[in-house]
Amino acid sequence: MTAMIYPTTNPAMAEQMVVARGEGPYIFDKQGKQYLEGMAGLWCTALGYGNEEVIEVAERQMRELSFSHMFGGKTHASAIELADKLAAMVPIQDGRVFLGNSGSDANDTLLKLIRYHAEASGQPNRFKVIAREQGYHGVTLAAAALTAIPTNHAHFQLPFEALGVLRTGSAHYYRGANEGETEADFVARRAEELEALILAEGPDTIAAMIAEPVSGAGGVIVPPKGYFEAIQTVLDRYGIWLWDDEVICGFGRLGTDFGANKVGMRPQMMTLAKALSSAYVPVSAAIVQGDIADCINASAEAVGVFGHGYTYSGHPLGCAVASKVIDIYVRDQIFDHAARVGEYLQTQLATFSDHPLVGEVAGVGMIGALELVADKDSKRPFDGMKVSQFCAKAAEQNGLIVRPLGGNRIAVCPPLIIDRQHVDELVEKLGAALNLTSDWVTAEKLI
């Protein structure tokens, strides 16, 4: 073991694989074994590994301007280009862009901007944020409080109440529906529950609701038809902003430019990261509607400074790479490609619905998940995550990377550049892993 403290890892299970290199949609360990990267790293390597165009841009930027901060009036061309490019793309009116380093810090930034705006607009008590069960929004102190996954909360003593974090139900119909409840009834109930929460807390104390178009780390939860339209109606009724966390869904993952445009969201705030640079270098963006930014800017001018920013905000390397990656997405019609191949991926994943261990198959575009259950008819779950962890390890031994999630769900999220042959490889290897898992579950008498 090295001196490393590893992120999101069981310390007793660290250093099980040393990744040596990547090429296209594959990674290779230090022994030279090849794996289809069925998770695009951590939902992020949209263009796969080793894209020479991106590497060339990174090298050129490093030689021309390796670093420049953006404090006190300084800026540079790469940051301006990226901010303007993003503002022109996003489904936000007169969008204004703050650049950072990760999805976590982007969400942290927006939580701070909400509080800044509350003071600047003369509504100091309007800083609360509604977050959903099973949502994932990062791991900084504030972002972890917005997140609703138990392992991200354990022992951290997160200040939920002080941060004004409220919680409402998830969009997971399979696990959240009452007996006999249709999807339409489920959607209506979730909207009613949201409105009841708003009224109980006081609408004038709530600034925003944060939501992913499709929840990623919370289980790949695809909202039922009409869900966001119903939620948006409630939020609009009380002047509450919709905060769209696009860290996983942005840039083609759902087969559209942004997840909001796939699921019917009309946000006033957005966060972007991961596929923004195809994960080649760290970069993120927090984006707000123009009137929000104008209010903040007016107050900051009166104070004499906007007192928020990171050393690496708008880092030239991150901006140059992200700008090039976006150009490649547009030039090569990557979003359309993801929609076509994603349709095939979803068709193939759906075949697992007949597997004796699979209770739900969920997905849209190039993201999906299987929930492994002890009994399909009753939806009886397995305890803990041992079954999904076994399945993921079996897939890895067969040359496929997938991710076990809470609730014994197996996630897939391959690079957007894959073709149908890669989908066939993914499904074949995942099927073999499921069969091995079924044999193990039987031998261990877990059913």
C-alpha atoms as one frame of an Amber mdcrd trajectory, in Angstrom:
protein
   0.000   0.000   0.000   1.155   3.527  -0.750   0.618   6.616   1.413  -2.536
   7.434  -0.547  -5.916   8.069   1.058  -8.192   6.838  -1.722 -11.475   8.542
  -2.661 -14.774   6.657  -2.469 -13.056   3.354  -1.717 -13.237   0.759   1.013
  -9.760   1.194   2.519  -9.523  -2.574   2.951 -10.108  -3.044  -0.786  -7.744
  -0.406  -2.206  -5.251  -0.864  -5.060  -6.990  -3.842  -6.664  -6.289  -2.579
 -10.169  -3.488  -0.370 -11.437  -4.634   1.252 -14.682  -1.680   1.733 -17.013
  -3.085   3.244 -20.199  -6.202   3.893 -22.272  -7.076   3.743 -25.956 -10.454
   4.599 -27.469 -13.153   2.937 -25.304 -10.671   0.575 -23.606  -8.341   0.727
 -20.616  -5.432  -1.604 -19.834  -4.046  -2.631 -16.455  -0.344  -2.903 -15.667
  -0.370  -6.577 -16.707  -1.663  -5.519 -20.137  -5.206  -6.907 -19.743  -7.797
  -5.024 -21.801 -11.140  -3.845 -20.408 -14.075  -2.226 -22.175 -14.622   0.898
 -20.095 -18.355   0.488 -19.560 -18.494   3.433 -17.157 -16.545   6.013 -19.208
 -14.292   6.307 -16.175 -16.639   8.010 -13.737 -19.423   8.878 -16.216 -17.019
  11.280 -17.924 -14.657  10.127 -20.726 -17.139  10.841 -23.510 -14.521  10.839
 -26.293 -12.696   7.820 -24.901  -8.958   7.755 -24.336  -6.040   9.161 -26.299
  -7.799  11.633 -28.599  -4.862  13.204 -30.422  -6.672  16.446 -31.277  -7.378
  17.124 -27.627  -3.827  16.212 -26.630  -2.384  18.572 -29.252  -4.530  21.464
 -28.020  -3.456  20.762 -24.430   0.216  20.750 -25.388  -0.121  23.968 -27.373
  -1.919  25.741 -24.528   0.673  24.621 -21.985   3.461  26.037 -24.133   1.648
  29.319 -24.831   0.170  30.076 -21.391   0.534  27.383 -18.749  -1.311  29.385
 -16.080  -3.079  32.646 -15.493  -5.472  33.434 -12.669  -8.638  35.512 -13.090
  -8.591  37.630  -9.928  -8.512  41.422  -9.858  -9.388  42.123 -13.484  -7.153
  39.573 -15.220  -8.485  37.196 -17.855  -7.296  35.317 -20.928  -8.577  34.239
 -24.330  -9.249  30.554 -23.559 -11.548  31.369 -20.642 -13.471  34.003 -22.595
 -13.922  31.633 -25.529 -15.223  28.802 -23.341 -17.604  30.991 -21.328 -19.137
  32.519 -24.446 -19.411  29.112 -26.115 -21.235  27.669 -23.127 -23.551  30.656
 -22.755 -24.605  30.214 -26.380 -25.327  26.489 -25.894 -27.168  26.144 -22.606
 -30.969  26.329 -22.248 -30.743  29.299 -19.879 -31.809  32.827 -20.718 -28.795
  35.162 -20.927 -26.601  32.621 -19.160 -23.559  33.812 -17.180 -20.693  31.413
 -16.541 -18.423  30.881 -13.530 -15.556  28.457 -14.205 -14.193  25.994 -11.668
 -12.590  22.594 -11.387 -15.182  19.927 -10.595 -18.889  19.228 -10.387 -18.657
  19.388  -6.613 -17.210  22.882  -6.559 -19.653  24.030  -9.253 -22.576  23.002
  -7.060 -20.869  24.534  -4.040 -20.526  27.772  -6.013 -24.214  27.880  -6.878
 -25.197  27.322  -3.259 -23.058  30.333  -2.357 -24.529  32.404  -5.192 -28.024
  31.586  -3.938 -27.090  32.974  -0.525 -25.373  36.001  -2.052 -28.433  36.730
  -4.168 -30.710  36.406  -1.143 -28.807  39.175   0.639 -28.355  41.302  -2.469
 -32.040  41.147  -3.392 -33.298  42.021   0.082 -34.561  38.482   0.790 -31.983
  37.253   3.325 -34.124  34.333   4.453 -34.616  32.952   0.936 -31.655  30.576
   0.785 -33.117  27.093   1.315 -32.661  24.468  -1.384 -34.810  21.412  -2.014
 -32.859  18.287  -2.957 -34.231  14.876  -3.857 -33.713  11.500  -2.232 -31.145
   9.423  -4.170 -29.691  12.574  -5.717 -25.931  12.981  -6.035 -24.369  16.435
  -6.264 -20.788  16.056  -5.085 -18.656  15.754  -1.962 -17.619  19.204  -0.745
 -19.278  20.061   2.556 -22.156  21.850   0.827 -22.452  19.489  -2.155 -22.421
  16.441   0.119 -25.278  17.979   2.103 -27.252  18.335  -1.124 -26.429  14.718
  -1.967 -28.780  12.108  -0.501 -26.693   8.928  -0.422 -26.026   7.485   3.053
 -22.372   6.570   2.431 -21.654  10.201   1.571 -23.128  11.315   4.891 -21.789
   8.763   7.376 -19.560  10.336  10.071 -19.145  13.679   8.248 -21.520  15.629
  10.543 -22.922  17.583   7.613 -24.748  20.841   8.478 -28.001  20.159   6.622
 -30.127  22.549   8.676 -27.553  25.350   8.695 -27.239  25.096   4.910 -31.018
  25.090   4.482 -31.167  21.737   2.712 -34.669  20.293   2.421 -35.484  16.816
   1.106 -38.228  15.557  -1.191 -38.866  12.172  -2.796 -36.954  10.816  -5.770
 -38.305  10.156  -9.250 -37.786   6.390  -8.854 -41.096   4.849  -9.842 -39.911
   1.235  -9.463 -39.040   1.682  -5.780 -41.137   4.724  -4.875 -44.579   3.905
  -6.256 -47.386   2.813  -3.989 -49.074  -0.489  -4.730 -51.269  -0.166  -7.824
 -50.093   3.381  -8.521 -49.645   4.269 -12.196 -46.720   6.369 -13.382 -49.070
   9.304 -13.896 -50.408   8.915 -10.344 -46.854   8.668  -9.004 -45.845  11.869
 -10.793 -48.911  13.697  -9.456 -48.145  12.528  -5.915 -44.525  13.642  -6.118
 -45.682  17.086  -7.275 -48.221  17.267  -4.440 -45.559  16.252  -1.902 -43.252
  18.933  -3.249 -45.928  21.599  -2.925 -46.763  20.477   0.605 -43.081  20.786
   1.573 -42.886  24.282   0.082 -45.978  25.447   1.914 -44.830  23.925   5.203
 -41.406  25.628   5.014 -42.691  28.900   3.593 -42.259  29.668  -0.136 -40.420
  32.897   0.629 -37.637  30.919   2.374 -36.885  28.606  -0.576 -34.664  29.702
  -3.443 -34.221  26.621  -5.609 -34.690  22.915  -6.171 -31.676  20.947  -7.397
 -32.156  17.889  -9.609 -30.286  15.771 -12.124 -32.185  15.075 -15.363 -31.364
  11.402 -14.773 -29.927  10.586 -11.354 -26.519   8.970 -11.815 -24.723   7.743
  -8.692 -28.087   7.428  -6.937 -28.943   4.519  -9.224 -29.507   5.755 -12.811
 -33.065   6.827 -12.105 -34.979   7.874 -15.206 -37.966  10.114 -14.378 -41.395
   8.958 -15.577 -43.028  10.808 -18.443 -44.280  14.232 -17.388 -42.318  14.286
 -14.130 -40.329  17.468 -14.664 -43.258  19.274 -16.243 -45.253  18.605 -13.073
 -42.367  19.618 -10.819 -41.694  22.769 -12.844 -45.333  23.841 -12.559 -45.096
  23.730  -8.768 -41.784  25.587  -8.668 -43.019  28.293 -11.028 -46.101  28.801
  -8.879 -43.890  29.930  -5.992 -41.071  31.609  -7.895 -38.550  28.880  -7.020
 -35.637  28.287  -9.399 -34.914  24.912 -10.948 -31.229  24.088 -10.522 -30.175
  21.579 -13.180 -27.185  19.398 -12.238 -25.891  18.348 -15.669 -22.540  17.040
 -14.435 -23.336  13.527 -15.724 -26.117  14.173 -18.248 -24.595  17.138 -20.090
 -22.960  16.889 -23.518 -24.729  13.962 -25.136 -25.140  11.382 -22.389 -28.924
  11.203 -22.903 -28.642  11.589 -26.679 -29.193  15.344 -26.557 -26.866  18.280
 -25.921 -28.155  18.641 -22.351 -30.329  16.385 -20.264 -32.728  19.265 -19.624
 -33.724  19.210 -23.270 -34.443  15.475 -23.061 -36.627  15.448 -19.973 -38.440
  18.798 -20.159 -36.563  20.919 -17.598 -36.518  24.736 -17.855 -33.703  25.666
 -15.467 -32.505  29.009 -14.175 -29.207  27.495 -12.936 -26.945  24.720 -14.244
 -23.730  22.935 -13.337 -21.447  21.255 -15.860 -18.259  19.187 -15.539 -17.103
  15.650 -16.496 -17.822  15.454 -20.266 -17.224  19.213 -20.523 -13.584  18.266
 -21.151 -14.213  14.552 -21.721 -12.378  14.349 -18.360  -9.029  15.040 -20.003
  -8.384  17.830 -17.495 -10.415  19.144 -14.539 -12.840  21.933 -15.430 -16.394
  22.863 -14.440 -18.970  25.562 -15.038 -21.669  27.024 -12.811 -24.216  28.934
 -14.910 -26.995  31.270 -13.815 -29.669  33.247 -15.573 -28.694  36.812 -16.464
 -30.952  38.588 -13.993 -29.494  36.533 -11.125 -25.960  37.495 -12.164 -26.925
  41.172 -12.603 -28.257  41.351  -9.041 -25.092  39.738  -7.657 -22.813  41.952
  -9.743 -24.539  45.140  -8.615 -24.048  44.214  -4.974 -20.431  43.121  -5.567
 -19.661  46.486  -7.180 -20.971  48.253  -4.110 -18.817  46.080  -1.826 -15.821
  46.512  -4.086 -15.192  42.857  -4.938 -17.014  39.603  -5.643 -15.446  37.544
  -2.879 -15.593  34.078  -4.405 -13.162  32.306  -6.706 -10.562  29.558  -6.968
  -6.894  29.750  -7.890  -7.713  27.480 -10.816 -10.969  29.166 -11.898 -10.679
  29.464 -15.657  -7.350  27.620 -15.804  -6.051  28.063 -19.371  -5.474  24.339
 -19.874  -8.944  23.316 -18.759 -10.599  26.032 -20.839  -8.641  25.250 -24.001
  -9.313  21.524 -23.749 -13.009  21.985 -22.963 -13.443  24.369 -25.885 -11.811
  21.876 -28.251 -13.891  18.991 -26.898 -17.085  20.968 -27.534 -15.910  21.678
 -31.087 -15.398  17.947 -31.633 -18.863  17.158 -30.268 -20.398  19.584 -32.756
 -18.213  18.755 -35.777 -18.536  14.969 -35.419 -22.222  15.092 -34.426 -21.423
  13.124 -31.288 -24.796  13.833 -29.691 -26.656  12.360 -32.674 -24.298   9.374
 -32.665 -24.969   8.869 -28.957 -28.714   8.963 -29.600 -28.482   6.292 -32.324
 -26.123   3.953 -30.511 -27.905   4.686 -27.251 -31.169   3.437 -28.700 -29.441
   0.173 -29.585 -27.843  -0.003 -26.121 -31.232   0.390 -24.435 -32.765  -2.295
 -26.660 -29.992  -4.727 -25.760 -30.077  -3.902 -22.042 -33.832  -4.516 -22.065
 -33.186  -8.188 -22.850 -31.924  -8.577 -19.284 -35.426  -7.993 -17.961 -35.961
 -11.750 -18.401 -32.952 -12.642 -16.250 -34.000 -14.173 -12.910 -31.931 -11.683
 -10.893 -33.003  -8.501 -12.687 -35.928  -6.596 -11.221 -35.622  -3.350 -13.199
 -33.833  -2.264 -16.349 -33.529   1.524 -16.485 -31.844   3.834 -18.932 -31.941
   6.417 -21.665 -29.380   7.264 -24.316 -25.929   6.088 -23.269 -26.608   5.415
 -19.596 -28.374   2.501 -17.952 -28.698   0.295 -14.892 -29.954  -3.076 -13.773
 -31.369  -3.627 -10.283 -30.608  -7.075  -8.890 -33.334  -8.459  -6.630 -33.911
 -11.554  -4.517 -37.473 -11.917  -5.835 -38.745 -10.356  -9.055 -42.458 -10.541
  -8.256 -42.285  -8.878  -4.857 -39.231  -6.709  -5.712 -37.622  -8.057  -2.537
 -34.120  -6.577  -2.380 -30.867  -8.167  -1.326 -29.278  -6.804   1.827 -26.295
  -4.486   1.399 -24.339  -4.276  -1.846 -22.637  -7.680  -1.883 -24.562  -8.949
  -4.900 -23.924  -5.935  -7.135 -20.282  -5.871  -6.004 -19.867  -9.543  -6.905
 -21.451  -8.922 -10.313 -19.178  -5.947 -11.020 -16.117  -7.996 -10.059 -17.253
 -10.846 -12.305 -17.642  -8.395 -15.181 -14.172  -6.982 -14.493 -12.653 -10.466
 -14.593 -14.349 -10.860 -17.971 -12.871  -7.610 -19.321 -15.715  -5.156 -18.669
 -15.851  -2.226 -16.248 -19.271  -1.511 -14.722 -20.142   0.134 -11.410 -22.030
  -1.302  -8.435 -24.346   1.228  -6.797 -26.501   1.224  -3.684 -29.638  -0.877
  -3.838 -27.713  -3.571  -5.724 -27.819  -1.717  -9.003 -25.276  -2.186 -11.773
 -24.608   0.954 -13.815 -23.276   1.264 -17.353 -22.242   4.545 -18.950 -19.836
   3.883 -21.847 -17.908   6.488 -23.846 -20.126   8.208 -26.407 -17.806   7.158
 -29.251 -18.647   3.452 -29.026 -20.329   1.604 -31.881 -22.837  -1.247 -31.963
 -20.029  -3.811 -31.812 -18.940  -2.349 -28.477 -22.534  -2.518 -27.227 -22.615
  -6.205 -28.196 -19.358  -6.772 -26.314 -20.683  -4.937 -23.254 -23.950  -6.878
 -23.202 -22.270 -10.239 -23.768 -19.797  -9.709 -20.927 -22.418  -8.274 -18.598
 -24.672 -11.253 -19.326 -21.878 -13.664 -18.435 -21.281 -11.753 -15.189 -24.987
 -11.926 -14.330 -25.004 -15.686 -14.843 -21.971 -16.101 -12.585 -23.706 -13.911
 -10.003 -26.840 -16.033 -10.200 -24.806 -19.185  -9.549 -23.062 -17.492  -6.607
 -26.312 -16.226  -5.107 -27.734 -19.749  -5.281 -24.619 -21.310  -3.749 -24.603
 -18.730  -0.934 -28.351 -19.298  -0.352 -29.100 -15.565  -0.653 -32.467 -16.177
  -2.312
